[in-house]
Amino acid sequence: MRLYNTLTKSLEEFVPSDGSTVGMYVCGPTVYDHLHIGNVRPVLVFNALRRYLEAFHGWRVVYVQNVTDVDDKLINRAAETGQSVEALARTYTDAYFALQDALGVERPSASPRATEHIGEMVELIARMVDNGSAYVRDGDVYFRVSSVEGYGRLSGRSLDEQEAGSRVEVSDRKENALDFTLWKAAKPGEPDWPSPWGRGRPGWHTECVVMSRKHLGERLDIHAGGNDLIFPHHENEIAQARVTSDKPFFRFWMHNGMLHMGEQEMHKSLGNFRYAYEILEKHEAETVWYFYLSRHYRKPLDFSDEGLDAAAAAVARVRRLLEDADSELRGDDGPPGTGGRDFVRKLAKFRDRYVEVMDDDFNTVGGLGVIQELVNEINRFRAEATGEDRRALREAAALVRELGCPLGLFQRQAAADRGCEAELMDLLVELRGELRRRKEFALGDRIRDRLAEVGIVLKDSPQGTIWTKNAP
């Protein structure tokens, strides 16, 4: 498997550092508000990568995603709303995990909160002060960027090229405009903790260094997040890690592209955003997964309702095939005939091609393309196959679900497993068949029409009547 490494600006072969377990850290949310749909992209992309590594490479993945529950944004929002910072953080942390559940995202192996690791952050900052890579000014502590050789390698910026700007805090107390804050002295009404330099709170960039080391140990394989974090956040993480340990920090740095609304990147500060929960009120989770993964993770993605509608239609087409296959084969557990077995053997090439394209920098666009080709092949077989050969559809449908699983797709419960609903529908189909045999077509049509009103479609074929549910 090859992944693009932002640190080296190249595709590199990826294997876990210990050969079997991947240590993966993904920067999580600052919980001062609901996530917007741009924030959701790294959540889905890197969760899908986690699933793929586990399902198709057999590696165990320790997946850590932090929660920043103390930060300027939280403090400012708490002041606006009259809530405490703790209450605000708790509200939106709960909302974040509820969103993950609604999307069908697996919970991280660990979800450390910044406020749970303040003591360890103070220890790390003290180490930097002691070794000269940080300095104290009136209770604030700043990192001395000039102390790190190669600062700017991740972002591709040399010290001479970097300028103080919107992403860099400017202060006349700094030795260099690029020096960044490690510890902020306490201000009235803000959360604070004790330290050797007085009460205060840690800077954002120190949090992830401490929490990734704490929860991953030496398994520092992949650090991921949006490409807006490359500078200064991830660059400053690397700088702190280098001056506080001789051991390597993360080997691979992965970054997803930004979501665009119209011609601009999506940012809350610009007001051109939509909350993720609003999208889920209109679209199923699988539609959202398909929409995000139908664009390569490193490229920008244009958000549009039309794009979501197209994703919904694509998901519905595949789901319809799977549900038709389930319905046709319900109660038929026999092996496929000779032609069906030949067809199943041909399907192996689709799995091989899927792995080949997905192993090329996690190319989910190519993976979805292979799934669509597989679906087309299954539809051709289904139109021509008869008798026992049609039983091969069961294994074909299972392969579609297997390939879709890392992408969060086509996992909705099969019709054959719906318990009482399936039994009741089988009874109605049997009753309608008996009415048609008695030539009581009007009553049989009435059953069909009433079922259509509630979204259940009956289809008559040479193999009998099957039923499917329309996608909501």
C-alpha positions in Angstrom: 0.0 0.0 0.0 1.2 3.5 -0.9 0.1 6.7 0.8 0.9 10.3 0.1 3.1 11.7 2.9 2.8 15.5 3.3 6.1 15.4 5.2 8.1 14.1 2.2 5.7 15.3 -0.6 5.7 11.9 -2.1 3.9 8.5 -2.3 5.5 6.0 0.0 4.9 2.4 0.8 3.0 2.1 4.1 3.3 -0.7 6.6 2.7 -0.4 10.4 5.9 0.3 12.3 5.6 -3.0 14.2 4.2 -4.9 11.2 0.7 -5.5 12.6 -0.8 -2.5 14.5 -1.3 0.9 13.0 -1.1 3.9 15.4 -3.3 6.6 13.9 -4.1 10.1 15.4 -6.7 12.3 13.8 -7.2 15.9 15.0 -10.6 16.2 16.4 -13.1 19.1 16.9 -12.9 22.2 19.1 -16.3 21.7 20.8 -17.7 25.2 20.8 -20.5 24.5 18.2 -22.0 21.8 16.0 -19.8 20.5 13.2 -20.4 21.9 9.8 -20.2 19.7 6.7 -16.6 20.7 6.0 -15.6 19.4 9.4 -17.2 16.1 8.5 -14.8 15.3 5.7 -11.8 14.2 7.8 -14.2 12.3 10.1 -15.4 10.1 7.2 -12.2 9.9 5.2 -10.0 8.7 7.9 -12.6 6.5 9.5 -12.9 4.8 6.1 -9.1 4.5 5.9 -9.2 2.8 9.3 -11.8 0.3 8.2 -10.0 -0.5 5.0 -6.7 -1.1 6.8 -8.4 -3.5 9.2 -10.7 -5.3 6.7 -8.4 -5.7 3.6 -4.9 -5.7 5.2 -5.7 -7.4 8.4 -4.0 -4.8 10.6 -5.3 -3.7 13.9 -5.7 0.1 14.1 -5.5 2.1 17.3 -7.4 5.2 16.3 -7.1 8.2 18.5 -9.1 11.4 18.0 -8.9 14.2 20.5 -11.5 16.6 21.7 -10.3 20.2 22.3 -12.4 21.4 25.2 -10.5 24.5 26.2 -9.6 27.1 23.6 -10.2 30.7 22.7 -13.2 29.8 20.6 -14.8 28.0 23.5 -14.1 30.9 25.9 -15.5 33.5 23.5 -18.6 31.4 22.8 -19.2 30.8 26.5 -19.0 34.6 27.1 -21.5 35.2 24.3 -24.0 32.6 25.6 -23.5 33.1 29.4 -22.6 29.4 29.8 -19.6 28.1 31.5 -16.8 26.8 29.3 -17.2 23.3 30.9 -21.0 23.2 30.2 -20.5 24.4 26.6 -17.8 21.9 25.9 -20.0 19.1 27.4 -22.9 20.0 25.2 -21.0 20.0 21.9 -18.9 17.0 22.8 -22.1 15.0 23.2 -23.4 16.5 20.0 -20.2 15.4 18.2 -20.5 11.8 19.3 -24.2 11.8 18.5 -23.3 12.9 15.0 -20.7 10.2 14.7 -23.4 7.6 15.6 -25.9 9.1 13.1 -23.2 8.8 10.4 -22.4 5.3 11.3 -18.8 6.2 12.2 -17.0 3.8 14.6 -16.0 5.4 17.8 -12.3 6.1 18.2 -10.2 3.7 20.3 -9.6 6.7 22.6 -11.1 10.2 22.6 -8.9 12.1 25.0 -10.0 15.6 26.2 -7.4 18.3 26.5 -8.5 19.2 30.0 -7.7 15.7 31.1 -4.0 16.1 30.2 -3.1 19.6 31.5 -0.5 18.2 34.0 1.3 16.4 31.2 1.3 19.5 29.0 2.8 21.5 31.8 5.6 18.9 32.1 6.3 19.0 28.4 6.4 22.8 28.3 8.7 22.8 31.4 11.1 20.5 29.5 11.2 23.0 26.6 11.9 25.9 28.9 14.7 23.9 30.6 16.4 23.0 27.3 16.2 26.5 25.8 13.6 25.8 23.1 11.0 27.9 25.0 11.1 31.1 27.0 8.8 32.9 29.6 7.4 36.4 29.3 5.1 37.7 32.1 3.5 34.3 32.7 3.2 33.4 29.0 5.5 30.8 27.5 6.6 30.9 23.9 8.3 28.3 21.7 11.6 29.5 20.1 11.1 28.5 16.5 14.8 29.3 15.7 15.8 26.4 18.0 14.5 23.8 15.6 16.5 22.9 12.5 14.3 22.3 9.5 11.2 24.1 10.9 8.8 24.5 8.0 9.6 21.1 6.3 5.9 19.9 6.6 4.4 23.1 5.1 7.2 23.7 2.7 8.0 27.1 4.2 11.5 28.2 5.2 11.9 30.6 8.1 12.9 33.3 5.7 9.7 32.8 3.7 7.3 32.7 6.6 5.6 35.9 7.6 3.5 36.7 10.6 -0.2 36.7 9.5 -3.6 35.6 10.2 -2.5 32.1 11.3 0.3 33.5 13.6 -0.3 35.3 16.9 1.7 38.6 16.9 3.1 40.0 20.1 5.8 42.5 21.0 6.9 40.1 23.8 8.1 37.5 21.3 11.7 37.2 20.2 10.4 36.3 16.7 7.0 36.9 15.2 6.8 33.2 14.3 7.3 32.0 17.9 4.1 30.4 19.1 2.4 30.2 22.5 2.8 27.2 24.6 1.2 28.6 27.8 -1.2 31.5 28.2 -1.3 33.4 31.5 -4.6 33.4 33.2 -7.2 36.1 32.5 -10.2 36.9 34.7 -13.2 34.7 34.0 -11.2 32.1 31.9 -10.4 28.5 32.9 -6.9 28.2 34.4 -4.6 25.6 36.0 -1.4 25.9 38.1 2.1 25.9 36.5 5.6 27.0 37.3 4.9 30.3 35.5 1.7 31.0 37.2 -1.9 30.0 36.6 -3.0 29.8 33.0 -3.9 27.3 30.2 -2.0 25.5 27.4 -1.8 26.6 23.8 -3.5 24.5 21.2 -0.4 23.1 19.5 0.9 21.4 22.6 -2.3 19.4 23.2 -1.9 17.0 20.3 1.8 16.2 21.0 0.9 15.1 24.6 -2.2 13.2 23.7 -0.8 11.3 20.7 2.2 10.2 22.7 0.1 9.3 25.7 -2.4 7.1 23.8 -0.2 5.7 21.0 3.1 5.3 22.7 5.7 4.5 20.1 3.1 3.4 17.5 3.2 6.8 15.7 2.4 5.8 12.2 -0.2 8.2 10.8 -1.2 11.7 11.8 -4.1 13.1 9.9 -6.4 16.0 9.5 -7.6 18.7 7.1 -4.9 20.5 5.1 -5.8 23.8 6.9 -3.9 22.2 9.9 -0.6 21.8 8.1 0.5 25.2 9.2 0.8 26.2 11.9 -0.8 23.4 13.9 1.0 20.3 12.6 4.2 22.1 11.9 4.3 23.3 15.5 3.5 19.8 16.8 6.5 18.4 14.9 8.7 21.2 16.3 7.8 20.5 19.9 8.2 16.7 19.4 11.7 17.2 18.0 13.0 19.2 20.9 11.6 17.0 23.6 12.5 13.5 22.4 15.1 11.7 20.3 12.5 9.2 19.2 10.8 9.8 15.8 7.4 11.5 15.8 4.8 10.4 13.2 6.1 8.8 10.0 3.1 9.7 7.8 1.2 12.9 7.7 -2.1 12.8 5.7 -4.3 15.7 4.9 -7.7 16.0 3.2 -8.7 18.9 0.9 -11.2 21.5 1.9 -14.9 21.6 1.1 -15.9 24.5 -1.1 -19.2 26.3 -1.1 -19.4 28.1 -4.4 -16.0 29.5 -5.2 -14.8 29.8 -1.6 -13.5 27.4 1.0 -16.1 26.7 3.6 -15.4 28.5 6.9 -17.7 29.5 9.7 -16.0 32.8 9.8 -17.2 33.5 6.3 -20.7 32.3 7.0 -20.7 30.0 4.0 -21.4 26.7 5.7 -24.2 24.3 6.7 -24.4 22.2 9.8 -23.8 18.5 9.3 -26.9 17.5 11.3 -29.0 19.6 8.9 -27.8 17.4 6.0 -28.7 14.3 7.8 -32.2 15.5 8.3 -32.6 15.3 4.5 -30.2 12.5 3.4 -29.3 9.1 4.7 -25.8 8.5 6.2 -24.8 6.3 3.2 -25.6 9.1 0.8 -23.3 11.4 2.8 -20.5 8.8 2.7 -20.9 8.3 -1.0 -20.8 12.0 -1.7 -17.6 12.6 0.3 -15.7 9.5 -0.9 -16.6 10.1 -4.6 -13.8 12.7 -4.7 -10.2 11.8 -3.9 -9.5 12.8 -0.3 -6.6 15.2 -1.1 -8.6 17.2 -3.6 -11.0 20.0 -2.8 -14.7 19.0 -2.9 -17.5 21.3 -4.1 -20.6 21.0 -1.9 -24.0 21.1 -3.6 -27.4 19.7 -3.1 -27.3 18.4 -6.6 -24.2 16.4 -5.7 -25.9 14.9 -2.7 -29.0 14.0 -4.8 -26.8 12.2 -7.3 -25.1 10.3 -4.5 -28.5 9.3 -3.1 -29.5 8.0 -6.6 -26.3 6.0 -6.9 -26.7 4.4 -3.5 -30.4 3.6 -4.3 -29.5 1.8 -7.5 -27.0 -0.5 -5.8 -29.3 -1.0 -2.8 -32.2 -2.0 -5.2 -30.0 -4.7 -6.7 -29.0 -6.1 -3.3 -32.6 -6.1 -2.0 -33.9 -7.7 -5.2 -31.3 -10.5 -4.9 -32.1 -11.0 -1.3 -35.8 -11.3 -2.1 -35.4 -13.6 -5.0 -33.3 -16.1 -3.0 -35.2 -15.9 0.3 -35.5 -19.4 1.6 -33.4 -20.9 -1.2 -30.1 -22.0 0.5 -28.9 -24.4 -2.2 -25.6 -24.1 -4.1 -25.6 -22.4 -7.5 -25.5 -24.4 -10.7 -22.5 -24.8 -13.0 -23.0 -21.4 -14.7 -23.5 -19.7 -11.4 -20.2 -21.2 -10.0 -18.4 -20.0 -13.1 -19.8 -16.5 -12.5 -18.7 -16.5 -8.9 -15.1 -17.4 -9.9 -15.1 -14.4 -12.3 -16.0 -12.1 -9.5 -12.7 -12.5 -7.8 -11.1 -10.1 -10.3 -13.3 -7.3 -8.9 -12.0 -7.8 -5.4 -8.4 -7.8 -6.7 -8.9 -4.6 -8.7 -10.6 -2.9 -5.7 -7.6 -3.6 -3.5 -5.2 -2.5 -6.2 -6.9 1.0 -6.7 -7.5 1.5 -2.9 -3.9 0.7 -2.2 -2.9 3.6 -4.5 -3.1 6.4 -2.0 -6.5 5.4 -0.7 -8.3 6.0 -4.0 -11.9 5.7 -2.9 -13.0 7.1 -6.3 -11.4 4.1 -8.0 -12.9 1.8 -5.4 -16.4 3.1 -6.1 -15.8 2.7 -9.8 -14.9 -1.0 -9.3 -18.1 -1.4 -7.3 -20.2 0.1 -10.0 -18.6 -2.1 -12.6 -19.3 -5.1 -10.4 -22.9 -4.1 -10.1 -23.2 -3.8 -13.9 -21.8 -7.3 -14.3 -24.2 -8.7 -11.7 -27.2 -7.0 -13.5 -26.1 -8.6 -16.8 -25.9 -12.0 -15.2 -29.2 -11.6 -13.4 -30.9 -10.7 -16.7 -29.7 -13.9 -18.3 -29.3 -16.5 -15.6 -32.0 -19.1 -14.9 -32.7 -21.8 -12.4 -30.1 -22.8 -9.9 -27.5 -20.5 -11.5 -29.3 -17.5 -10.0 -28.2 -18.7 -6.6 -24.8 -17.1 -7.4 -26.5 -13.8 -6.8 -26.1 -14.4 -3.1 -22.3 -14.5 -3.3 -22.3 -11.6 -5.7 -24.3 -9.4 -3.3 -22.1 -10.4 -0.4 -19.0 -9.2 -2.4 -20.7 -5.8 -3.1 -21.4 -5.4 0.6 -17.8 -6.5 1.5 -16.3 -3.8 -0.9 -18.7 -1.2 0.3 -18.2 -1.8 4.0 -15.0 0.3 4.5 -16.7 3.1 2.6 -19.7 3.1 4.9 -21.9 1.8 2.1 -24.5 -0.9 1.4 -24.6 -2.2 5.0 -28.3 -1.7 5.6 -30.0 -4.8 6.9 -30.9 -7.2 4.2 -34.5 -7.9 3.5 -34.1 -11.6 4.4 -33.1 -10.5 8.0 -36.0 -8.2 8.8 -37.9 -10.7 10.9 -41.6 -10.2 11.2 -41.7 -7.7 8.3 -40.2 -10.3 5.9 -42.6 -13.0 7.1 -45.6 -10.7 6.7 -44.6 -9.7 3.2 -44.1 -13.3 2.2 -47.6 -14.0 3.4 -49.0 -11.1 1.4 -47.1 -12.2 -1.7 -48.4 -15.8 -1.3 -52.0 -14.5 -0.8 -51.7 -12.3 -3.9 -50.4 -15.2 -6.0 -53.3 -17.4 -4.9 -55.8 -14.6 -5.9 -54.2 -14.3 -9.3 -54.4 -18.1 -9.8 -58.1 -17.8 -9.0 -58.3 -15.0 -11.6 -59.3 -12.5 -8.9 -57.1 -9.9 -10.5 -58.8 -6.9 -9.1 -58.2 -7.9 -5.5 -54.6 -8.9 -6.3 -54.0 -5.5 -7.9 -55.5 -3.8 -4.9 -52.9 -5.5 -2.6 -50.1 -4.4 -5.0 -51.3 -0.8 -5.2 -51.8 -0.5 -1.4 -48.3 -1.8 -0.8 -46.9 0.7 -3.4 -48.5 3.5 -1.3 -46.3 2.7 1.6 -43.2 2.3 -0.4 -43.1 -1.5 -1.1 -42.9 -2.6 -4.7 -44.0 -6.0 -6.0 -42.2 -7.2 -9.2 -43.5 -10.2 -11.1 -40.9 -12.3 -13.0 -40.6 -15.8 -14.4 -39.0 -16.8 -11.1 -42.0 -15.5 -9.1 -42.9 -12.3 -7.3 -40.3 -10.4 -5.3 -40.8 -7.4 -3.1 -38.5 -4.5 -2.4 -38.6 -1.3 -0.4 -38.1 2.0 -2.2 -35.2 4.0 -0.7 -36.6 6.7 1.6 
